[in-house]
């Protein structure tokens, strides 16, 4: 009898502990991060996931949001649009997410936007194109559109360099990269520049020797490459192999600003121009703390993807804070619309938006001695 009572006591204690754990978990704020941690966009997705996790860990160490911890659930879309759609439905229906961060790309963001709006769940997207906002009010975005920052590199090319004749190579399957190309091209032409050629590729292309031979025969000062960074590096390597003159410079989008691009392109990257919203070493207290914290947590220096993700998480956490102590999905969405002057580590250091269109500034970079630095 004593044994039975002891066993019953253990069961009761275990049930109470399980109930307490379940209650504690229920009181946590569920946030799901869906990134491309593997696959062709992993160069960005890994940094995105690390930056978000660091921001959440720091917030939880400070006591969470209104005294409630953030329960961060991480999912990997594998850089696959179909998988991203599946994970979004899972985040909404199973994980009961108050807020979803991601996916990592414009293509995936546009694909999943109708799901978020149909199920009335807020998403803070990494998509650059404003097209992600069109399905409805539950889609929010952190990053500025190409229309806001691509003209900066066009202006720099016209005012600070001798570049006047440009050929374009762009990924025709990615809406954001197409917009980057267009929003460089149009102000460049309006300012007196000449477009010599526009050549389309797809993200899976790897053999660019025929394209390189064609471009080498043209009289150009620069080639604008609107593809992901690894593909841009491959194009530059093959252009140089085909005999493209060394005086020809290369211009790219924020997708070019990666360590992988620098290592793959090698000497061919020297002098390349790109527009970004982050460069290491900006003299701001939050940036210094972020860079030190990231290095301590992950053992590497943060890149622009990690900085963007850390900043996106700051905006997401601010929306949760604005939603009040007992947030609902609707309250998080409304909280987002109230946000002004959110401190971040990219751009000007302050994030703002008007009607879900973000604005926070950008920087023109160039490659010098194998590193991206602020352009002179």
C-alpha positions in Angstrom: 0.0 0.0 0.0 2.8 2.3 0.9 4.5 1.6 -2.4 1.3 2.4 -4.3 0.9 5.7 -2.4 4.5 6.6 -3.2 4.0 5.8 -6.8 0.8 7.8 -6.9 2.6 10.7 -5.3 5.3 10.6 -7.9 2.7 10.5 -10.7 0.8 13.4 -9.1 4.1 15.4 -8.8 5.0 14.6 -12.3 1.6 15.7 -13.6 1.9 19.0 -11.6 5.4 19.6 -13.1 4.2 18.8 -16.6 1.2 21.1 -16.1 3.5 23.9 -14.8 5.8 23.4 -17.8 2.9 23.5 -20.2 1.5 26.6 -18.5 4.9 28.3 -18.7 5.2 27.4 -22.3 1.7 28.7 -23.0 2.7 32.0 -21.4 5.7 32.4 -23.7 5.2 34.5 -26.8 5.5 32.2 -29.9 7.5 33.6 -32.7 8.5 31.5 -35.7 11.5 32.3 -37.9 11.5 30.7 -41.4 14.8 31.1 -43.2 16.8 29.5 -46.0 19.4 27.9 -43.8 20.3 25.4 -46.5 20.1 25.5 -50.3 21.2 28.2 -52.7 20.1 31.1 -50.5 21.9 29.7 -47.4 24.5 32.5 -47.8 21.8 34.8 -46.4 19.6 32.5 -44.5 22.3 31.3 -42.0 23.1 34.9 -41.1 19.4 35.8 -40.9 18.8 33.0 -38.4 21.8 33.8 -36.3 21.0 37.5 -36.2 17.4 36.8 -35.1 18.4 34.3 -32.5 20.9 36.7 -31.0 18.3 39.5 -30.7 15.8 37.1 -29.1 18.3 35.7 -26.6 19.3 39.2 -25.6 15.6 40.2 -25.2 14.9 37.1 -23.1 18.0 37.8 -20.9 16.5 41.3 -20.2 13.2 39.7 -19.1 11.4 39.2 -22.4 8.4 41.3 -23.5 6.2 42.5 -20.6 7.8 39.9 -18.5 7.0 37.0 -20.9 9.8 35.2 -22.7 9.9 34.8 -26.5 9.6 31.2 -27.6 11.6 31.3 -30.9 10.9 28.4 -33.2 13.3 28.1 -36.1 12.4 26.5 -39.4 14.5 25.9 -42.6 12.8 26.3 -45.9 15.7 24.9 -47.8 15.5 27.8 -50.3 12.4 26.1 -51.6 9.2 28.0 -52.3 6.9 25.0 -51.8 8.6 24.2 -48.4 8.2 27.9 -47.4 4.5 27.7 -48.0 4.2 24.5 -46.0 6.2 25.9 -43.1 4.1 29.1 -43.0 0.9 27.0 -42.6 2.6 25.0 -39.9 3.7 28.1 -38.1 0.2 29.5 -38.1 -1.9 26.4 -37.4 0.4 24.3 -35.2 2.9 26.7 -33.6 0.2 29.3 -33.1 2.7 32.0 -34.0 1.9 35.6 -33.0 4.5 36.8 -35.5 6.4 35.1 -38.3 9.9 36.4 -39.3 10.8 35.6 -42.9 11.0 33.9 -45.3 14.5 34.9 -46.5 13.8 35.9 -50.2 11.4 38.1 -52.1 10.4 35.2 -54.3 9.3 33.1 -51.2 7.8 36.2 -49.5 5.5 36.9 -52.5 4.5 33.3 -52.6 3.5 33.0 -48.9 1.9 36.4 -48.6 -1.6 35.3 -49.5 -1.4 32.6 -46.8 -0.7 35.1 -44.1 -3.5 37.3 -45.2 -6.0 34.5 -45.5 -5.2 33.3 -42.0 -4.8 36.8 -40.5 -1.3 36.3 -39.1 1.4 39.0 -39.2 4.6 38.4 -41.1 7.6 40.6 -41.0 9.4 39.7 -44.3 12.9 40.1 -45.6 11.5 40.7 -49.1 12.9 43.7 -50.8 10.1 44.2 -53.4 7.0 46.1 -52.3 5.0 43.4 -54.2 5.0 41.4 -51.0 2.6 43.9 -49.5 -0.1 43.6 -52.2 -2.1 40.6 -51.0 -3.2 42.5 -47.9 -2.5 44.2 -44.6 -1.0 41.2 -42.7 2.2 41.3 -44.7 4.8 43.7 -43.3 8.4 44.2 -44.5 11.6 45.3 -42.9 13.9 46.0 -45.9 13.7 48.9 -48.2 12.6 48.4 -51.8 15.2 48.6 -54.6 13.5 51.9 -55.6 14.8 53.4 -52.4 18.4 52.4 -52.6 19.4 51.3 -56.1 19.4 54.9 -57.4 22.2 55.7 -54.8 24.7 53.5 -56.7 23.5 55.0 -60.0 24.2 58.5 -58.7 27.5 57.4 -57.3 28.6 56.0 -60.6 27.7 59.2 -62.5 29.1 61.6 -59.9 32.1 59.9 -58.5 33.4 57.7 -61.4 34.0 57.8 -65.1 31.4 55.1 -65.7 29.1 56.1 -68.6 28.4 52.9 -70.5 27.0 49.9 -68.7 25.9 46.4 -69.7 23.3 44.6 -67.4 23.1 41.0 -66.4 20.2 40.1 -64.2 18.3 37.1 -62.8 14.9 37.1 -64.6 13.3 34.8 -62.1 13.7 37.0 -59.1 11.4 40.1 -58.9 13.6 41.9 -56.3 16.7 41.5 -58.5 14.8 42.7 -61.6 13.7 45.8 -59.6 17.3 46.5 -58.5 18.4 46.4 -62.2 15.6 48.7 -63.3 16.0 51.2 -60.5 19.7 51.5 -61.3 19.2 51.6 -65.0 16.5 54.3 -65.2 18.2 57.0 -63.1 21.5 56.1 -64.7 20.1 56.8 -68.2 18.3 59.9 -67.0 21.6 61.2 -65.7 23.4 60.8 -69.0 24.5 57.2 -68.9 24.1 54.7 -71.7 22.7 51.2 -71.5 24.7 49.0 -73.9 23.0 45.7 -73.3 20.6 43.8 -71.0 21.2 40.1 -70.6 18.9 37.8 -68.6 20.0 34.7 -66.7 18.4 32.3 -64.2 19.6 31.4 -60.8 20.6 27.9 -61.8 22.9 29.0 -64.6 26.6 28.3 -64.2 28.2 28.4 -67.7 28.6 32.1 -68.7 31.3 31.8 -71.3 29.1 32.5 -74.2 27.7 35.5 -72.4 31.2 36.6 -71.4 32.4 36.4 -75.0 29.4 38.6 -76.1 30.0 41.2 -73.3 33.7 41.3 -73.9 33.1 42.4 -77.5 31.1 45.4 -76.3 32.5 48.8 -75.4 31.5 49.2 -71.7 32.9 50.9 -68.6 31.1 48.6 -66.2 28.8 45.5 -65.9 25.9 45.8 -63.5 25.2 42.3 -62.2 21.8 41.8 -60.5 22.1 38.2 -59.2 22.9 36.5 -55.9 26.5 37.0 -54.8 27.9 33.6 -55.7 26.5 33.7 -59.2 27.8 37.3 -59.6 31.3 36.1 -58.6 31.1 33.3 -61.1 30.1 35.7 -63.8 33.0 38.0 -63.0 35.5 35.1 -63.0 34.3 34.0 -66.4 34.3 37.5 -67.8 37.9 37.9 -66.8 38.7 34.5 -68.2 37.2 35.6 -71.5 39.4 38.6 -71.6 37.2 41.4 -70.3 39.6 44.4 -69.8 40.6 45.0 -66.2 39.5 48.6 -66.4 35.9 47.4 -66.6 34.3 47.7 -63.2 31.4 45.7 -61.7 28.4 47.1 -59.9 25.9 45.0 -57.9 23.0 44.9 -55.5 22.9 44.2 -51.8 22.9 40.5 -52.7 26.6 40.9 -53.8 27.7 42.0 -50.4 28.9 38.7 -49.0 32.2 37.2 -47.9 31.5 34.3 -50.3 31.4 36.7 -53.2 34.7 38.2 -52.2 36.4 34.8 -51.8 35.0 33.5 -55.1 35.6 36.5 -57.2 39.1 37.1 -55.8 41.1 39.9 -57.5 38.2 40.4 -59.9 36.1 41.9 -57.1 38.6 44.7 -56.5 36.9 48.1 -57.2 33.4 46.6 -57.4 30.6 48.9 -56.3 27.5 47.8 -54.4 24.8 49.4 -52.4 24.0 48.0 -48.9 22.6 49.1 -45.6 25.4 47.9 -43.4 29.2 47.9 -43.2 31.2 46.8 -40.1 32.7 49.4 -37.8 30.0 52.1 -37.9 30.7 54.3 -34.8 27.4 53.8 -32.9 26.9 52.3 -29.5 24.3 49.8 -30.6 26.5 48.7 -33.6 29.5 48.2 -31.3 27.5 46.1 -28.9 25.9 44.1 -31.7 29.3 43.3 -33.4 30.9 42.3 -30.1 27.8 40.2 -29.1 27.6 38.4 -32.4 31.3 37.6 -32.4 31.1 36.2 -28.9 28.0 34.2 -29.7 29.0 32.8 -33.1 32.7 33.2 -33.3 32.7 35.1 -36.6 32.2 38.7 -37.6 28.6 39.6 -38.6 27.9 40.3 -42.3 25.1 42.5 -43.7 22.7 39.6 -43.6 23.2 39.1 -39.9 22.9 42.8 -39.3 19.7 43.1 -41.3 18.2 40.1 -39.4 19.2 41.5 -36.0 17.6 44.8 -37.0 14.5 43.1 -38.3 14.2 41.3 -35.0 14.4 44.6 -33.2 11.4 45.8 -35.2 9.5 42.6 -34.6 10.2 42.8 -30.8 9.1 46.4 -30.8 5.8 45.4 -32.5 5.3 42.7 -29.8 6.0 45.3 -27.1 3.5 47.7 -28.6 0.9 44.9 -28.7 0.6 45.0 -24.9 1.0 42.4 -22.1 -1.6 39.9 -23.6 -0.9 40.2 -27.4 -3.1 38.8 -30.1 -2.1 38.6 -33.8 -4.3 41.6 -34.5 -2.7 43.6 -31.7 0.8 42.7 -33.1 -0.2 44.0 -36.5 -1.7 47.2 -35.0 1.5 47.6 -32.8 3.6 47.4 -35.9 1.7 50.4 -37.4 2.5 52.5 -34.3 6.3 52.0 -34.6 8.5 55.0 -35.1 12.2 55.5 -34.7 13.1 51.9 -33.8 16.9 51.7 -33.1 18.7 49.3 -35.5 22.2 48.6 -36.6 21.8 49.1 -40.3 21.3 52.3 -42.4 20.9 55.5 -40.5 20.4 53.6 -37.2 16.7 54.3 -37.0 13.9 52.4 -38.7 10.7 54.0 -39.8 7.8 53.2 -42.2 4.9 54.9 -43.8 2.0 52.7 -44.8 4.3 49.6 -44.4 6.9 51.1 -46.7 10.2 51.2 -44.7 12.9 53.8 -44.8 16.2 53.9 -42.9 19.0 54.8 -45.4 21.7 52.9 -47.1 25.5 53.1 -48.0 27.4 52.8 -51.2 30.3 50.3 -50.8 33.3 49.4 -52.8 35.8 46.6 -52.6 39.2 47.6 -51.4 42.0 45.2 -50.6 39.5 42.3 -50.6 37.0 43.9 -48.2 33.8 45.9 -48.6 34.3 49.5 -47.3 32.3 52.7 -47.5 32.9 54.2 -51.0 34.9 57.4 -51.1 
